[in-house]
Amino acid sequence: MRQFFLQAPVPPYTYTPLNLLKDGTVVSVCGVVKFFKPPYLSKGTDYCSVVTIVDQTHVKLTCMLFSRNCETLPIIYKVGDIVCFRGLKIQAYKNELQGISTRGFASLTFDGTLGAPVVSRTLSKSFNFTAQDYNMVETLRTWASTHISASSNLVQLSNAEPMQYYDLTCQLLGKAEVDGVSFLLKIGSFLRIYSLHTKLQPVNSESPTSLVRLEFHLHGGTSYGRGIRVLPESNYDVNQLKKSLESVDLEAIQTSDDTYQSDNENCSSPESDSVSLYEMERCQQLCATKLTDYHCLEKTSLCAILKQSAPRQYRIIAKLRSYMPRRLLQSVKLLCPKCHLLQEVPYDENVDKILQDASGKAPDYKLHGTPLYDSEVWTTKGQEGRQVAVHFVKNDGILPHSSECLVLIEGGRLCEIYKLSSMFHSVIPVKSGPEDLELLDLAAPFLIRGKVCHYGDLKFLAYRSFTCLVKVTPRCNQCSNLKSIQNLSTIPNKRLWLPSSVAEALGIVPLQYVFVMTFTFDDGTGVLDVYLKDSDKFFQIPASEVLTDDDLQRNLERIMNVICPPGIKIDAYPWLECLIKSYNVTSGTEHQICYQIFDTMVAEDIL
């Protein structure tokens, strides 16, 4: 009797969503390319390719792929392509998961363009293309078309801007002589050049006022995915480029170009109050500011920033065309770190009025002389014999030296508090409550140290900031939850009396002094309003002290006159290198994108 043996069907592969990956597993994944490096020779004998993918879970995965044969690595042409990997090992590296190719690794690569033929570029004997793969590619294409800008780095020559990095699809029409260590392509091939740097160079290098031209530079190495790849004739982008080239009148372009060069021989660039892009290239090393982090960010033009959505981070080089407010002391505000509301710094007259109202009530002698403090009372001359009580806070039952002593003042006026703050470490205005001394309304300072007043969440009307940095509400959200004065005994170091420690003990959210300004930047490609909200890093001047220190005020004015000089044209202004971040602001039905400076400071030679 003849026996028949049926071969069991190969079980279908299961693709693991990127948000479900686990360390130590070997999986199959499929995703959209967010970043890649074309294959390059590693330090060993293998070729290496780095690919970062993302899927519908919005999780990214960076994969390190190695092979002795360069052709077996994924053939990726651009961001937005779709790859399917099988036999990818997941492992943890620097607290993040990454994929590593292992024995048995195989891949398929597809054009990510919606509507393009679903044809794999990679032929793998161990990776058969199935209906499941087809459906996965189409699903990712549809998702990526609305969630990922697949060609964000691709540019046409007519749209190129200086100081940028682009990917360029082109046809090679000619080449220059090079040395023997360079790699030459055959003329007529179609190329994609990755991370191509656009720079401005003068037409006549001997004349500083010469017109400039845009040049394209491909730097060495493999950073940022730099490199060149030859595209096959069947590539979708090549077909689109061919169609465009067929409609180009080369003779008309040549005639136009010759006329342009002839006209420029006898003309010069007119003077205007605008930023010279060539000067940016030539003088960017003379920036009046410096970055404290994110040095790896590529520089972005303001024109390009204005076209992009938020939130994002950028590195810019621009000039400060103008700023607000022009009266620099008006830039100092109070910020609640909890609800992010900005408020005006109270005037001394307003604070004194609160103190005056509180002084109408006589001190309660039952609250004097506690284990926390010793008390003294005196009666002022005039002012209808106003009584003022001063309570000297003890340190472990002993009164410290005046320079280390915190005093609580009851019934005092602002001038008297300032006098006491010059004699003792710090002063807290208080009033008699039913059972204990209590803080005044938080519209008054909760602590005065020298001439600096420290505030909690105020009850004044909120300052409607021109910066759009905060939501506008009629008042702060009362973030503080006041505690008993007796809690001062819980502070461990009673010699320093740090404002933050006092605030924590008394249940206060301390407001921060910050500079809040609008900077209008101009880099020659566009103009952008950017907001500064910084306590002391940018100017390296403490915002809490500038209101009461004449020297600091003069220093602040001098810095602004250096980075935005009055009375001269903007081309003579210094360049500023800054990090900025974009964010969305919604007020009712209105929506706008705002920008804020971060991790940037004025250079030492300016200070």
C-alpha positions as CSV (number, residue, x, y, z in Angstrom):
1,M,0.0,0.0,0.0
2,R,1.5,3.3,-1.1
3,Q,1.7,6.0,1.6
4,F,1.4,9.7,0.9
5,F,3.1,12.3,3.0
6,L,1.7,15.8,3.0
7,Q,4.2,18.6,3.8
8,A,2.8,20.8,6.6
9,P,2.3,24.4,5.6
10,V,4.8,26.9,6.9
11,P,3.2,28.8,9.8
12,P,2.7,32.5,9.1
13,Y,5.0,35.0,10.7
14,T,3.6,37.1,13.5
15,Y,4.7,40.7,13.5
16,T,5.2,42.2,17.0
17,P,4.1,45.8,17.5
18,L,7.0,47.9,18.7
19,N,5.3,48.8,22.0
20,L,5.2,45.1,23.0
21,L,8.9,44.3,22.4
22,K,10.8,42.7,25.3
23,D,14.5,42.4,26.1
24,G,16.0,39.1,25.0
25,T,13.4,38.0,22.5
26,V,13.8,37.3,18.8
27,V,10.9,38.8,16.8
28,S,9.6,39.9,13.4
29,V,8.8,43.6,13.1
30,C,7.5,45.9,10.4
31,G,7.8,49.7,10.4
32,V,8.3,53.0,8.6
33,V,11.9,54.2,8.3
34,K,12.4,57.4,10.4
35,F,16.2,57.5,10.0
36,F,18.9,55.4,8.4
37,K,22.6,55.2,7.5
38,P,23.4,53.6,4.1
39,P,25.6,50.6,4.5
40,Y,29.2,51.4,5.5
41,L,32.3,49.3,6.4
42,S,32.5,48.9,10.1
43,K,35.7,48.7,12.1
44,G,35.6,44.9,11.7
45,T,35.0,42.9,8.5
46,D,31.3,43.4,8.3
47,Y,29.2,46.1,6.7
48,C,26.8,48.0,9.0
49,S,23.6,49.8,8.5
50,V,21.6,51.7,11.2
51,V,17.9,51.9,10.8
52,T,15.3,53.6,13.0
53,I,11.7,52.5,12.5
54,V,8.3,53.5,13.9
55,D,4.9,51.9,13.6
56,Q,1.2,52.7,14.5
57,T,2.0,52.5,18.2
58,H,4.3,55.6,17.8
59,V,7.2,53.7,19.4
60,K,10.6,54.0,17.7
61,L,13.2,51.2,17.5
62,T,16.8,51.6,16.4
63,C,18.3,48.6,14.7
64,M,22.0,47.8,14.2
65,L,22.3,45.5,11.2
66,F,25.5,43.7,10.2
67,S,26.5,41.6,7.2
68,R,29.6,40.5,5.3
69,N,27.8,41.1,2.1
70,C,26.6,44.7,1.7
71,E,23.9,43.7,-0.8
72,T,22.1,41.6,1.9
73,L,21.4,44.6,4.1
74,P,18.1,46.5,3.6
75,I,18.1,48.6,0.5
76,I,16.6,51.9,1.8
77,Y,16.4,54.9,-0.4
78,K,14.7,57.5,1.9
79,V,12.9,58.2,5.1
80,G,9.3,56.8,4.7
81,D,10.3,53.5,3.1
82,I,8.8,50.5,4.8
83,V,10.9,47.5,6.1
84,C,10.0,44.1,7.4
85,F,12.6,42.3,9.6
86,R,12.6,38.7,10.6
87,G,15.0,37.1,13.1
88,L,15.7,40.5,14.9
89,K,17.0,40.1,18.4
90,I,15.8,42.7,21.0
91,Q,18.2,43.8,23.7
92,A,18.5,46.7,26.1
93,Y,21.1,49.3,25.6
94,K,21.4,52.5,27.8
95,N,17.9,52.0,29.2
96,E,16.4,51.6,25.7
97,L,15.5,48.7,23.5
98,Q,17.3,48.2,20.2
99,G,17.3,45.6,17.5
100,I,20.3,43.5,16.5
101,S,20.6,41.3,13.4
102,T,21.4,37.7,14.2
103,R,22.0,34.5,12.3
104,G,18.9,33.8,10.2
105,F,18.1,37.6,10.0
106,A,16.2,38.5,6.8
107,S,14.5,41.7,5.5
108,L,12.3,43.0,2.9
109,T,12.1,46.7,1.8
110,F,9.3,48.6,0.1
111,D,8.7,52.0,-1.2
112,G,6.5,53.8,1.4
113,T,4.8,56.1,-1.2
114,L,1.0,55.6,-1.1
115,G,-0.1,54.2,-4.4
116,A,3.4,52.9,-5.5
117,P,3.7,49.3,-6.6
118,V,4.2,46.9,-3.6
119,V,7.5,45.3,-4.9
120,S,10.2,44.2,-2.6
121,R,13.7,45.6,-3.3
122,T,15.4,42.8,-1.3
123,L,15.4,39.2,-2.5
124,S,15.8,36.8,0.4
125,K,15.5,33.0,0.1
126,S,14.5,32.8,3.7
127,F,11.9,35.5,3.5
128,N,9.0,34.7,1.3
129,F,6.6,37.6,0.5
130,T,3.1,36.7,1.6
131,A,-0.4,38.3,1.6
132,Q,0.2,39.1,5.2
133,D,3.3,41.2,4.2
134,Y,1.3,42.9,1.5
135,N,-1.4,43.9,3.9
136,M,1.1,45.1,6.4
137,V,2.9,47.3,3.9
138,E,-0.4,48.9,2.7
139,T,-1.6,49.4,6.2
140,L,1.7,51.2,7.2
141,R,1.6,53.3,4.0
142,T,-1.9,54.5,4.8
143,W,-0.9,55.3,8.4
144,A,2.4,57.0,7.5
145,S,0.6,59.2,4.9
146,T,-1.1,61.1,7.7
147,H,1.4,60.7,10.6
148,I,4.9,60.9,9.0
149,S,6.4,63.4,6.6
150,A,8.2,60.9,4.5
151,S,10.1,63.4,2.3
152,S,10.8,66.1,4.9
153,N,14.5,66.2,4.0
154,L,14.1,65.9,0.2
155,V,14.5,69.2,-1.7
156,Q,14.5,70.5,-5.3
157,L,17.4,72.7,-6.3
158,S,15.1,75.7,-6.8
159,N,13.8,75.4,-3.2
160,A,17.2,75.0,-1.5
161,E,18.1,77.5,1.3
162,P,21.5,78.2,2.8
163,M,22.6,76.7,6.1
164,Q,20.5,73.6,5.8
165,Y,21.0,69.8,5.2
166,Y,19.0,68.1,2.5
167,D,18.6,64.8,0.7
168,L,18.8,65.3,-3.1
169,T,17.6,63.1,-5.9
170,C,19.4,63.9,-9.1
171,Q,21.0,62.7,-12.3
172,L,24.7,62.8,-12.7
173,L,25.6,64.8,-15.8
174,G,29.3,65.5,-15.3
175,K,32.2,65.0,-12.9
176,A,35.5,66.7,-11.9
177,E,38.9,65.0,-11.7
178,V,39.6,63.7,-8.2
179,D,42.5,61.8,-6.6
180,G,42.8,58.0,-6.6
181,V,41.1,57.4,-3.2
182,S,37.7,58.9,-4.3
183,F,34.9,56.8,-5.7
184,L,33.6,57.8,-9.1
185,L,30.1,57.0,-10.5
186,K,29.3,56.5,-14.1
187,I,27.8,59.5,-15.8
188,G,24.1,59.3,-16.4
189,S,23.2,57.4,-13.3
190,F,20.5,58.6,-10.9
191,L,21.7,59.3,-7.4
192,R,20.3,60.1,-4.0
193,I,22.7,62.2,-1.9
194,Y,22.0,62.2,1.8
195,S,22.6,65.1,4.3
196,L,23.9,67.5,1.6
197,H,25.0,70.8,3.2
198,T,24.0,74.1,1.5
199,K,26.4,77.0,2.0
200,L,26.8,80.5,0.7
201,Q,30.1,81.5,-1.0
202,P,31.1,84.8,-2.5
203,V,31.3,84.9,-6.3
204,N,34.6,86.9,-6.0
205,S,36.5,85.8,-2.9
206,E,38.7,88.9,-3.0
207,S,35.7,91.3,-2.6
208,P,33.8,91.2,0.8
209,T,30.8,92.9,-0.9
210,S,30.7,90.4,-3.8
211,L,27.4,88.6,-4.7
212,V,27.1,85.1,-3.3
213,R,26.2,81.8,-4.7
214,L,24.7,78.7,-3.2
215,E,27.0,75.7,-3.0
216,F,26.3,72.1,-2.0
217,H,28.8,70.2,0.2
218,L,28.8,66.5,1.2
219,H,30.9,66.2,4.3
220,G,32.9,63.0,5.1
221,G,32.0,60.3,7.5
222,T,28.6,58.6,8.1
223,S,27.1,60.9,10.7
224,Y,23.5,62.0,10.2
225,G,23.2,59.3,7.5
226,R,25.6,61.0,5.1
227,G,26.4,59.2,1.9
228,I,25.5,58.5,-1.8
229,R,23.3,55.7,-3.2
230,V,22.7,54.9,-6.8
231,L,19.0,54.5,-7.5
232,P,17.7,51.9,-10.0
233,E,15.9,53.0,-13.2
234,S,12.7,51.4,-11.8
235,N,12.7,53.5,-8.6
236,Y,9.5,55.5,-8.2
237,D,11.3,58.8,-7.5
238,V,13.6,58.3,-10.5
239,N,10.5,57.9,-12.7
240,Q,9.1,61.1,-11.4
241,L,12.4,62.9,-12.0
242,K,12.6,61.6,-15.5
243,K,9.1,63.0,-16.3
244,S,10.2,66.4,-14.9
245,L,13.4,66.4,-16.9
246,E,11.6,65.5,-20.1
247,S,9.7,68.8,-19.9
248,V,12.7,71.0,-19.1
249,D,14.0,73.4,-21.9
250,L,17.7,73.1,-21.3
251,E,18.6,75.7,-23.9
252,A,16.3,78.3,-22.3
253,I,17.9,77.6,-18.9
254,Q,21.4,78.0,-20.3
255,T,20.5,81.3,-22.0
256,S,18.9,82.6,-18.8
257,D,21.9,81.6,-16.8
258,D,24.4,83.3,-19.2
259,T,22.3,86.5,-19.1
260,Y,22.2,86.4,-15.3
261,Q,26.0,86.1,-15.0
262,S,26.5,88.9,-17.5
263,D,24.1,91.2,-15.7
264,N,25.8,90.5,-12.4
265,E,29.3,91.5,-13.6
266,N,28.4,95.2,-13.5
267,C,26.1,95.3,-10.5
268,S,26.6,95.2,-6.7
269,S,24.4,94.3,-3.8
270,P,22.3,97.3,-2.7
271,E,22.5,98.4,0.9
272,S,19.5,97.7,3.0
273,D,18.6,97.0,6.7
274,S,18.6,93.3,6.2
275,V,20.7,90.3,7.4
276,S,23.4,89.1,5.0
277,L,23.3,85.3,4.7
278,Y,26.9,85.2,3.6
279,E,27.9,87.1,6.8
280,M,26.2,84.4,8.8
281,E,28.4,81.7,7.1
282,R,31.6,83.8,7.6
283,C,31.0,85.1,11.1
284,Q,28.9,82.5,13.0
285,Q,31.9,81.7,15.1
286,L,31.7,85.1,16.7
287,C,28.3,84.5,18.3
288,A,27.5,86.6,21.4
289,T,25.7,83.6,23.0
290,K,26.6,80.0,23.6
291,L,24.7,76.7,24.1
292,T,24.7,74.8,27.4
293,D,23.4,71.6,25.9
294,Y,22.0,70.0,22.7
295,H,25.2,70.8,20.7
296,C,24.4,68.0,18.3
297,L,21.2,69.7,16.9
298,E,21.6,70.8,13.3
299,K,21.1,74.5,12.6
300,T,17.7,75.4,11.1
301,S,16.7,78.5,9.3
302,L,13.9,80.6,10.6
303,C,12.1,80.2,7.3
304,A,12.1,76.4,7.7
305,I,10.9,76.7,11.3
306,L,7.9,78.8,10.4
307,K,6.8,76.0,8.1
308,Q,6.9,73.2,10.7
309,S,4.4,72.0,13.3
310,A,5.0,71.9,17.1
311,P,6.4,70.7,19.4
312,R,10.0,70.7,18.2
313,Q,13.4,71.8,19.2
314,Y,15.8,73.8,17.0
315,R,19.2,75.3,16.9
316,I,19.3,78.7,15.3
317,I,21.9,81.4,14.4
318,A,20.3,84.8,14.0
319,K,20.4,88.5,14.9
320,L,18.3,90.2,17.5
321,R,16.3,92.7,15.5
322,S,14.3,94.0,18.5
323,Y,13.0,93.1,21.9
324,M,10.2,93.9,24.4
325,P,9.8,95.4,26.9
326,R,12.2,98.2,26.2
327,R,12.2,99.2,29.8
328,L,14.2,96.3,31.1
329,L,13.0,96.3,34.7
330,Q,9.5,95.7,33.4
331,S,10.7,92.3,32.2
332,V,11.1,90.9,35.7
333,K,8.0,88.9,36.7
334,L,6.9,86.3,39.3
335,L,6.2,82.7,38.1
336,C,4.3,80.1,40.0
337,P,6.3,76.8,39.3
338,K,3.1,74.8,40.0
339,C,0.4,76.4,37.9
340,H,2.8,78.3,35.6
341,L,1.0,81.6,36.1
342,L,3.0,84.8,35.6
343,Q,2.3,87.8,37.9
344,E,3.6,91.3,38.3
345,V,6.1,92.0,41.1
346,P,4.2,94.1,43.7
347,Y,5.2,97.7,44.2
348,D,6.5,98.7,47.6
349,E,3.5,101.0,48.1
350,N,1.1,98.1,47.7
351,V,3.1,95.9,50.1
352,D,3.3,98.7,52.7
353,K,-0.5,99.2,52.4
354,I,-1.0,95.6,53.4
355,L,1.4,95.9,56.3
356,Q,-0.3,99.1,57.4
357,D,-3.8,97.4,57.4
358,A,-2.4,94.6,59.5
359,S,-0.8,96.9,62.0
360,G,-4.2,98.2,63.1
361,K,-4.6,95.1,65.3
362,A,-2.6,95.0,68.5
363,P,-0.3,92.0,69.2
364,D,-1.7,89.3,71.3
365,Y,0.6,88.9,74.4
366,K,-0.6,85.3,75.0
367,L,1.3,84.3,71.8
368,H,4.6,85.8,73.0
369,G,7.6,83.9,74.5
370,T,7.1,80.4,73.1
371,P,9.7,77.6,72.8
372,L,10.1,78.7,69.2
373,Y,10.9,82.3,69.8
374,D,11.5,85.1,72.4
375,S,9.4,88.3,72.0
376,E,9.9,92.0,72.5
377,V,7.3,94.7,72.1
378,W,7.7,98.5,71.7
379,T,5.4,101.4,71.0
380,T,6.3,103.8,68.2
381,K,6.4,107.5,68.7
382,G,3.5,109.3,66.9
383,Q,1.2,107.2,64.6
384,E,-1.1,107.0,67.7
385,G,1.3,104.8,69.6
386,R,1.4,101.8,67.2
387,Q,2.7,98.6,68.9
388,V,5.3,96.5,67.1
389,A,6.3,93.1,68.3
390,V,9.5,91.4,67.2
391,H,9.9,87.6,67.8
392,F,13.4,86.2,67.7
393,V,13.4,82.6,66.5
394,K,15.7,80.4,68.6
395,N,18.0,77.6,67.5
396,D,17.7,74.6,69.7
397,G,16.4,76.8,72.5
398,I,19.3,79.4,72.2
399,L,19.1,82.8,70.5
400,P,21.7,82.8,67.7
401,H,23.9,85.7,66.6
402,S,22.0,88.4,64.8
403,S,23.6,87.4,61.4
404,E,22.0,84.0,61.8
405,C,18.8,85.0,63.5
406,L,15.3,84.9,61.8
407,V,12.9,87.4,63.2
408,L,9.1,87.5,63.0
409,I,7.7,91.1,63.0
410,E,4.1,92.0,63.9
411,G,2.7,95.4,63.3
412,G,5.8,96.7,61.4
413,R,5.9,98.9,58.3
414,L,8.0,98.2,55.2
415,C,10.7,100.7,56.1
416,E,11.0,99.1,59.5
417,I,11.2,95.6,58.0
418,Y,13.9,96.6,55.6
419,K,15.9,98.1,58.5
420,L,15.5,94.8,60.5
421,S,16.5,92.7,57.4
422,S,19.8,94.7,57.2
423,M,20.5,93.7,60.9
424,F,19.3,90.1,61.0
425,H,19.4,87.2,58.7
426,S,15.8,87.3,57.5
427,V,12.4,88.7,58.4
428,I,8.9,87.2,58.2
429,P,5.9,89.6,58.5
430,V,3.2,88.0,60.8
431,K,0.0,88.8,62.7
432,S,-1.7,87.4,65.8
433,G,-4.2,84.6,65.1
434,P,-6.7,82.9,67.4
435,E,-4.1,80.3,68.5
436,D,-0.8,81.2,67.0
437,L,1.1,83.7,64.9
438,E,0.0,83.6,61.3
439,L,1.4,84.8,58.0
440,L,-0.1,87.9,56.4
441,D,-2.0,87.7,53.1
442,L,0.4,86.2,50.6
443,A,0.2,89.4,48.6
444,A,2.8,90.4,51.1
445,P,6.2,88.7,51.1
446,F,6.5,85.6,53.3
447,L,10.2,86.2,53.8
448,I,12.4,89.3,53.3
449,R,16.2,88.7,53.0
450,G,18.3,91.8,52.6
451,K,16.4,93.8,50.0
452,V,14.9,90.8,48.2
453,C,11.2,90.0,48.9
454,H,10.1,86.3,48.5
455,Y,6.5,85.8,47.6
456,G,4.0,82.9,47.6
457,D,1.0,82.6,45.3
458,L,-0.3,86.2,45.1
459,K,-3.9,87.4,45.2
460,F,-3.2,90.2,42.7
461,L,-4.7,90.1,39.3
462,A,-2.6,88.0,36.9
463,Y,-0.4,89.7,34.5
464,R,-1.6,89.0,30.9
465,S,1.7,88.2,29.5
466,F,2.5,89.2,25.9
467,T,4.5,86.0,25.8
468,C,1.7,83.5,25.6
469,L,3.7,81.4,28.0
470,V,0.8,80.9,30.4
471,K,-2.9,80.5,30.4
472,V,-4.6,83.7,31.6
473,T,-6.8,83.3,34.7
474,P,-8.1,86.0,37.0
475,R,-5.7,84.9,39.8
476,C,-3.3,82.2,40.8
477,N,-4.9,78.9,41.6
478,Q,-3.9,79.1,45.3
479,C,-1.2,76.5,45.1
480,S,-0.1,77.1,48.7
481,N,-1.6,75.3,51.7
482,L,-0.4,77.3,54.7
483,K,0.8,75.6,57.8
484,S,1.5,76.8,61.4
485,I,4.4,79.1,62.1
486,Q,5.5,76.5,64.7
487,N,6.6,74.4,61.7
488,L,9.7,76.6,61.5
489,S,11.1,74.4,64.2
490,T,11.2,71.4,61.8
491,I,13.9,73.1,59.5
492,P,17.1,71.2,60.1
493,N,19.6,74.0,59.4
494,K,18.5,77.1,61.3
495,R,21.6,79.0,60.4
496,L,20.9,79.3,56.7
497,W,17.1,79.9,56.7
498,L,16.9,79.2,53.0
499,P,13.8,80.7,51.4
500,S,12.9,77.3,49.9
501,S,13.2,75.6,53.3
502,V,11.1,78.2,55.0
503,A,8.5,78.0,52.2
504,E,8.3,74.2,52.5
505,A,7.9,74.4,56.3
506,L,5.1,76.9,56.0
507,G,3.3,75.1,53.2
508,I,4.0,77.8,50.6
509,V,4.7,77.4,46.9
510,P,7.4,80.1,46.4
511,L,7.1,82.2,43.3
512,Q,10.2,82.5,41.1
513,Y,11.7,85.7,39.8
514,V,12.1,85.4,36.1
515,F,13.0,87.6,33.1
516,V,10.2,87.5,30.6
517,M,11.0,89.1,27.2
518,T,10.1,88.9,23.5
519,F,13.1,88.6,21.2
520,T,12.5,89.2,17.5
521,F,15.1,87.2,15.6
522,D,16.2,87.7,11.9
523,D,18.6,85.4,10.1
524,G,18.0,86.6,6.5
525,T,15.5,83.9,5.6
526,G,12.7,85.0,8.0
527,V,11.7,86.8,11.2
528,L,10.6,85.0,14.3
529,D,9.3,86.1,17.7
530,V,10.8,84.0,20.4
531,Y,10.2,84.3,24.1
532,L,12.7,84.3,27.0
533,K,11.5,83.0,30.3
534,D,14.6,82.6,32.5
535,S,15.5,83.2,36.1
536,D,19.3,83.8,35.8
537,K,20.9,81.4,33.2
538,F,20.6,83.5,30.0
539,F,21.9,86.8,31.4
540,Q,23.8,85.2,34.3
541,I,22.1,87.9,36.4
542,P,19.7,86.9,39.3
543,A,16.3,88.2,38.4
544,S,15.5,88.3,42.1
545,E,18.2,91.0,42.7
546,V,18.1,93.1,39.6
547,L,15.2,95.2,40.9
548,T,17.2,96.4,43.9
549,D,20.8,96.5,42.6
550,D,21.8,99.5,40.5
551,D,25.0,97.7,39.3
552,L,23.0,94.7,38.1
553,Q,20.6,97.0,36.3
554,R,23.5,98.7,34.5
555,N,25.0,95.3,33.6
556,L,21.7,94.1,32.1
557,E,21.3,97.3,30.0
558,R,24.9,96.9,28.8
559,I,24.3,93.3,27.7
560,M,21.2,94.2,25.7
561,N,23.1,97.1,24.0
562,V,25.7,94.6,22.9
563,I,23.4,91.9,21.5
564,C,20.9,94.5,20.0
565,P,23.0,97.7,19.5
566,P,21.0,100.9,19.1
567,G,21.6,103.4,16.2
568,I,23.3,101.0,13.7
569,K,22.2,98.8,10.9
570,I,21.3,95.2,11.7
571,D,24.2,93.8,9.6
572,A,26.6,95.2,12.2
573,Y,24.7,93.3,15.0
574,P,26.4,90.3,16.6
575,W,25.1,86.8,15.8
576,L,23.3,84.9,18.5
577,E,23.3,81.1,18.6
578,C,20.3,79.9,20.5
579,L,18.2,76.8,21.2
580,I,14.5,77.3,20.9
581,K,11.5,75.0,21.3
582,S,8.1,75.3,19.7
583,Y,4.8,74.6,21.5
584,N,1.1,74.9,20.9
585,V,-1.1,77.5,22.6
586,T,-4.9,77.3,22.5
587,S,-7.2,80.1,23.8
588,G,-10.8,79.4,23.1
589,T,-11.0,78.7,19.4
590,E,-7.7,80.4,18.6
591,H,-4.6,78.3,18.1
592,Q,-1.0,79.5,17.6
593,I,2.5,78.1,17.7
594,C,4.9,79.9,20.1
595,Y,8.6,79.6,20.6
596,Q,10.8,79.8,23.7
597,I,14.6,80.0,24.3
598,F,16.2,77.3,26.4
599,D,19.7,76.1,27.4
600,T,21.3,79.3,26.0
601,M,23.4,81.9,27.8
602,V,25.3,85.1,27.0
603,A,29.0,84.4,26.2
604,E,31.6,85.2,28.8
605,D,33.3,87.9,26.7
606,I,30.0,89.8,26.6
607,L,29.6,89.7,30.4
